[in-house]
Amino acid sequence: MNASVSGARLVVFGYGNPSRGDDAIGPLLVERLTALQAARPDWPAVELLTDFQLQVEHAVDLQGRELALFIDAHMACAAPFVFSRLEAARDVSYTTHAMTPAALLYAYAQVYRQPPPPAFLLSVRGEHFELGDPLSPAAETHLDAAARLLEKLCMQPDGPAWQQYRSR
């Protein structure tokens, strides 16, 4: 699902497999943002993207952006979520079909010979990731908390302002 907004300063990537229980958190949060984008006339221009996993081709989606936000379910982060700043980094996922956000930022810098836009990661705590699992009750609670943060972030798409929300 893609909600393309021409000239959007902010791009949001929600990734995960909706068929694997709590791994659906990223795409479900993008669905919520899509509904807000459609319902609120004051909503800023934000491009919303979902996929099962990040791939090198997603570097194209970073072009012309001033800010990027990645959303993923995480099995070991603190509940309800961890919000952190990302830096471009070559890691073991750099040459695989599924990449980390840091590796994607690194690939962007290599391909376009310029720094990637400032980027952040919202890791939302999940518990059950088996194929066919529904979203767990804990993940639903964490998703709700993350959605409240996402609304604030999207209404103020400014990297320095986002620093106040970083998890410590």
Long-range contacts (C-beta under 8 A, 24 or more apart in sequence): 1-27, 1-30, 1-31, 1-34, 1-48, 1-49, 1-50, 2-47, 2-48, 2-49, 2-50, 3-30, 3-33, 3-34, 3-37, 3-46, 3-47, 3-48, 3-49, 4-47, 5-37, 5-45, 5-46, 5-47, 5-48, 6-45, 7-45, 8-45, 8-46, 8-47, 8-65, 9-44, 9-45, 9-65, 9-66, 9-67, 9-157, 10-44, 10-45, 10-46, 10-47, 10-65, 10-66, 10-67, 10-68, 10-69, 10-154, 10-157, 11-46, 11-47, 11-49, 11-61, 11-62, 11-65, 11-67, 11-68, 11-69, 12-46, 12-47, 12-48, 12-49, 12-68, 12-69, 12-70, 12-71, 12-150, 12-154, 13-49, 13-50, 13-51, 13-54, 13-58, 13-61, 13-68, 13-69, 13-70, 13-71, 13-101, 14-48, 14-49, 14-50, 14-71, 14-72, 15-50, 15-51, 15-52, 15-53, 15-54, 15-70, 15-71, 15-72, 16-52, 16-72, 16-73, 17-52, 19-131, 19-132, 20-129, 20-130, 20-131, 20-133, 21-126, 21-128, 21-129, 21-130, 21-132, 21-133, 21-134, 21-135, 21-136, 21-139, 22-73, 22-126, 22-127, 22-128, 22-129, 22-133, 22-135, 22-136, 22-139, 23-73, 23-126, 23-129, 24-73, 24-135, 25-71, 25-72, 25-73, 25-124, 25-126, 25-135, 25-139, 25-142, 25-143, 25-146, 26-50, 26-71, 26-72, 26-73, 26-124, 28-135, 28-143, 29-71, 29-122, 29-124, 29-143, 29-146, 29-147, 29-150, 30-71, 32-147, 32-150, 33-150, 33-151, 33-154, 36-151, 36-154, 42-155, 43-154, 43-155, 44-154, 44-155, 44-157, 46-154, 46-157, 53-97, 53-98, 53-99, 54-98, 54-99, 54-100, 54-101, 54-103, 54-104, 55-97, 55-98, 55-99, 56-99, 56-104, 56-107, 58-99, 58-104, 59-104, 59-107, 59-108, 59-111, 59-112, 62-104, 62-105, 62-108, 62-116, 62-117, 63-112, 65-117, 66-117, 66-118, 66-157, 66-159, 67-117, 67-118, 67-119, 67-120, 67-157, 67-158, 67-159, 67-162, 68-105, 68-116, 68-117, 68-118, 68-119, 68-120, 69-119, 69-120, 69-121, 69-122, 69-150, 69-153, 70-101, 70-119, 70-120, 70-121, 70-122, 71-121, 71-122, 71-124, 71-146, 71-150, 72-101, 72-121, 72-122, 72-123, 72-124, 73-123, 73-124, 73-125, 73-126, 73-129, 73-139, 74-123, 74-124, 74-125, 74-126, 75-125, 75-126, 75-127, 75-129, 77-123, 77-124, 77-125, 78-125, 78-167, 79-125, 79-138, 79-142, 80-124, 80-125, 80-141, 80-142, 80-145, 80-146, 81-122, 81-123, 81-124, 81-125, 81-142, 81-145, 81-146, 81-149, 81-167, 82-121, 82-122, 82-123, 82-167, 83-120, 83-121, 83-122, 83-123, 83-149, 83-162, 83-165, 83-166, 83-167, 84-120, 84-121, 84-123, 84-166, 84-167, 85-118, 85-119, 85-120, 85-121, 85-163, 85-166, 86-119, 86-120, 86-121, 88-115, 88-116, 118-159, 120-153, 120-159, 120-162, 120-166, 122-146, 122-149, 122-150
